[in-house]
Amino acid sequence: MKRLIFVFCALAVVASAAFADVPDPSKCVCTLDGANRLLIVPNNPVYAGATFTLTIKNASNQTINNATVEVLVGGLTDSKTHLCAGQLTTGTTNAQGIVVFNIGGGGCLKAANACVIRANGTEVRNYGAVMSPDYAGTDNTGQANRWNMQVNLADFSSFSASYAAGIASCHDYDNNGVMALGDFSVFGSCYGKTCTQ
């Protein structure tokens, strides 16, 4: 009987430890939640405004140390988006359950599953937009090959047309449905940035 009780206790401890490593999306926190999008910017030099943080927690609201976090960027296979060489899209949380990313790239994709974030294999976030100042289009969905890995005059022309129209576009970086001063500030801060070769 004692041996059976010991086995049950051991199983309970193992199950508890396994459960502690399972993220609860409702408890996790991501700094992208306000804008509901991923902003990617050519990274030479790095644009701090594209940095985002995730805090991974379990159902007991406890942070998960050493969780593997993956950022899946949509649009890469059909050239609507492109990442600078050597970008880290996978990271590991620290003892406080925190991981930080700044993903360099260009293009635009506004569609279901544009950016999916997983922690320990569990989907914790799903955003419908990936956008960048490196985008020479004025549409609001994303077109292939409209990036060139630098924010330059071609992008400025498209940004200006979108800004003058005042409506949502791939240059609506805060994803609030209108082109405004905040978007102009982001574009101005990113002008001239290129991908590190």
C-alpha positions as CSV (number, residue, x, y, z in Angstrom):
1,M,0.0,0.0,0.0
2,K,2.8,2.4,0.9
3,R,4.4,1.7,-2.5
4,L,1.2,2.5,-4.3
5,I,0.8,5.8,-2.4
6,F,4.4,6.7,-3.3
7,V,3.7,5.9,-7.0
8,F,0.6,8.2,-6.9
9,C,2.5,11.0,-5.3
10,A,5.3,10.7,-7.8
11,L,2.8,10.8,-10.7
12,A,1.1,13.8,-9.2
13,V,4.5,15.6,-9.0
14,V,5.3,14.7,-12.6
15,A,1.9,15.8,-13.8
16,S,2.2,19.1,-11.9
17,A,5.6,19.8,-13.3
18,A,4.4,19.1,-16.8
19,F,1.3,21.3,-16.4
20,A,3.6,24.1,-15.1
21,D,5.3,24.2,-18.5
22,V,2.1,24.5,-20.5
23,P,1.4,28.2,-21.4
24,D,-2.0,29.6,-20.9
25,P,-2.6,32.2,-23.7
26,S,-5.0,34.2,-21.5
27,K,-2.3,34.6,-18.9
28,C,0.5,35.4,-21.3
29,V,1.4,39.0,-22.0
30,C,2.7,40.5,-25.3
31,T,3.6,44.1,-26.0
32,L,2.2,43.7,-29.5
33,D,-1.4,43.2,-28.2
34,G,-2.2,47.0,-28.3
35,A,-1.5,47.3,-32.0
36,N,-2.4,43.7,-32.9
37,R,0.4,43.4,-35.4
38,L,4.0,42.6,-35.9
39,L,6.3,45.5,-37.1
40,I,9.5,44.4,-38.9
41,V,12.1,47.0,-39.9
42,P,15.4,46.6,-41.7
43,N,17.9,46.3,-38.9
44,N,20.9,48.4,-39.8
45,P,20.8,50.1,-37.4
46,V,18.2,48.4,-35.2
47,Y,14.9,50.3,-34.7
48,A,14.0,50.1,-31.1
49,G,10.3,50.7,-31.8
50,A,10.1,47.3,-33.4
51,T,11.3,45.5,-30.2
52,F,8.6,43.5,-28.5
53,T,8.4,41.5,-25.3
54,L,6.5,38.4,-24.3
55,T,5.9,37.1,-20.8
56,I,4.9,33.4,-20.8
57,K,2.7,32.2,-18.0
58,N,0.8,29.0,-17.1
59,A,-2.8,28.6,-16.0
60,S,-1.7,29.3,-12.4
61,N,-0.4,32.7,-13.6
62,Q,3.2,31.6,-12.9
63,T,5.9,32.6,-15.3
64,I,7.5,29.8,-17.2
65,N,11.3,29.7,-17.2
66,N,13.2,28.3,-20.2
67,A,10.1,28.2,-22.5
68,T,10.8,27.9,-26.2
69,V,9.0,30.8,-28.1
70,E,8.7,30.8,-31.9
71,V,7.5,33.8,-34.0
72,L,6.1,32.5,-37.3
73,V,6.1,35.3,-39.8
74,G,3.6,34.8,-42.6
75,G,4.1,35.9,-46.2
76,L,7.7,34.6,-46.5
77,T,6.9,31.8,-49.0
78,D,5.0,34.0,-51.4
79,S,7.4,37.0,-51.0
80,K,4.9,39.3,-49.4
81,T,7.4,39.6,-46.5
82,H,11.1,39.0,-46.2
83,L,13.4,38.8,-43.2
84,C,17.0,40.2,-43.1
85,A,19.6,37.5,-43.0
86,G,20.3,35.9,-39.6
87,Q,17.1,37.1,-37.8
88,L,16.2,35.2,-34.7
89,T,12.6,34.1,-34.7
90,T,13.0,31.6,-31.8
91,G,14.0,32.5,-28.3
92,T,13.9,31.2,-24.7
93,T,12.3,32.8,-21.7
94,N,14.4,33.9,-18.8
95,A,13.7,33.1,-15.1
96,Q,10.9,35.8,-15.1
97,G,9.3,34.1,-18.2
98,I,10.3,37.0,-20.5
99,V,11.7,36.8,-24.0
100,V,12.5,39.8,-26.2
101,F,12.5,40.0,-30.1
102,N,13.4,42.6,-32.7
103,I,12.9,41.0,-36.1
104,G,14.5,42.8,-39.1
105,G,12.7,42.7,-42.4
106,G,10.3,44.3,-44.9
107,G,7.1,43.8,-46.7
108,C,3.4,43.6,-45.7
109,L,0.8,40.9,-45.1
110,K,-2.6,41.5,-43.7
111,A,-4.4,38.2,-43.5
112,A,-5.3,35.4,-41.1
113,N,-2.3,34.0,-39.3
114,A,0.0,36.7,-40.6
115,C,2.0,36.3,-37.3
116,V,1.6,33.3,-35.0
117,I,3.5,33.1,-31.8
118,R,3.9,29.7,-30.0
119,A,5.4,28.9,-26.6
120,N,6.4,25.3,-25.9
121,G,4.3,24.4,-28.9
122,T,1.1,26.2,-27.7
123,E,-0.2,29.0,-29.8
124,V,-0.3,32.0,-27.4
125,R,-0.9,34.8,-30.0
126,N,-2.2,35.2,-33.5
127,Y,-2.1,38.6,-35.3
128,G,-3.6,39.5,-38.6
129,A,-0.9,41.9,-39.8
130,V,2.8,42.1,-40.5
131,M,4.0,45.4,-41.8
132,S,7.2,47.4,-42.4
133,P,8.3,50.9,-43.6
134,D,10.2,48.9,-46.3
135,Y,7.1,48.5,-48.5
136,A,6.6,50.3,-51.9
137,G,2.9,49.7,-52.1
138,T,-0.2,51.7,-51.1
139,D,-2.6,48.8,-50.6
140,N,-4.0,47.4,-47.4
141,T,-3.3,43.7,-47.8
142,G,0.3,43.2,-49.0
143,Q,1.7,42.4,-52.4
144,A,4.7,40.3,-53.4
145,N,8.2,41.8,-53.9
146,R,7.3,45.3,-52.8
147,W,10.2,45.4,-50.4
148,N,13.9,45.8,-51.2
149,M,15.6,45.5,-47.8
150,Q,16.0,49.2,-47.3
151,V,13.7,52.1,-46.4
152,N,14.3,54.6,-49.3
153,L,12.6,56.9,-51.8
154,A,10.4,54.2,-53.3
155,D,9.0,53.5,-49.9
156,F,8.6,57.2,-49.2
157,S,6.6,57.7,-52.3
158,S,4.2,55.0,-51.3
159,F,4.1,56.2,-47.7
160,S,3.3,59.7,-48.8
161,A,0.4,58.6,-51.0
162,S,-1.0,56.5,-48.2
163,Y,-0.5,59.4,-45.7
164,A,-2.2,61.9,-48.0
165,A,-5.2,59.5,-48.4
166,G,-5.5,59.2,-44.6
167,I,-6.9,55.8,-44.7
168,A,-5.6,52.4,-43.5
169,S,-2.8,50.9,-45.6
170,C,0.2,48.7,-45.2
171,H,1.9,51.9,-43.9
172,D,-0.5,52.2,-40.9
173,Y,2.1,51.0,-38.5
174,D,0.1,51.3,-35.4
175,N,-2.7,49.4,-37.1
176,N,-5.4,51.7,-35.9
177,G,-7.2,52.1,-39.3
178,V,-6.0,55.6,-40.2
179,M,-2.7,57.2,-41.4
180,A,-1.6,59.8,-38.9
181,L,1.3,61.5,-37.3
182,G,2.3,58.4,-35.4
183,D,2.9,56.5,-38.7
184,F,4.8,59.5,-40.0
185,S,7.1,59.4,-37.0
186,V,7.8,55.7,-37.4
187,F,8.6,56.1,-41.1
188,G,10.9,59.1,-40.5
189,S,12.7,57.2,-37.8
190,C,13.3,54.2,-40.1
191,Y,14.2,56.1,-43.3
192,G,17.6,55.0,-44.6
193,K,17.7,51.7,-42.6
194,T,18.9,48.7,-44.5
195,C,19.4,45.0,-43.8
196,T,22.8,44.0,-42.5
197,Q,24.5,42.0,-45.2
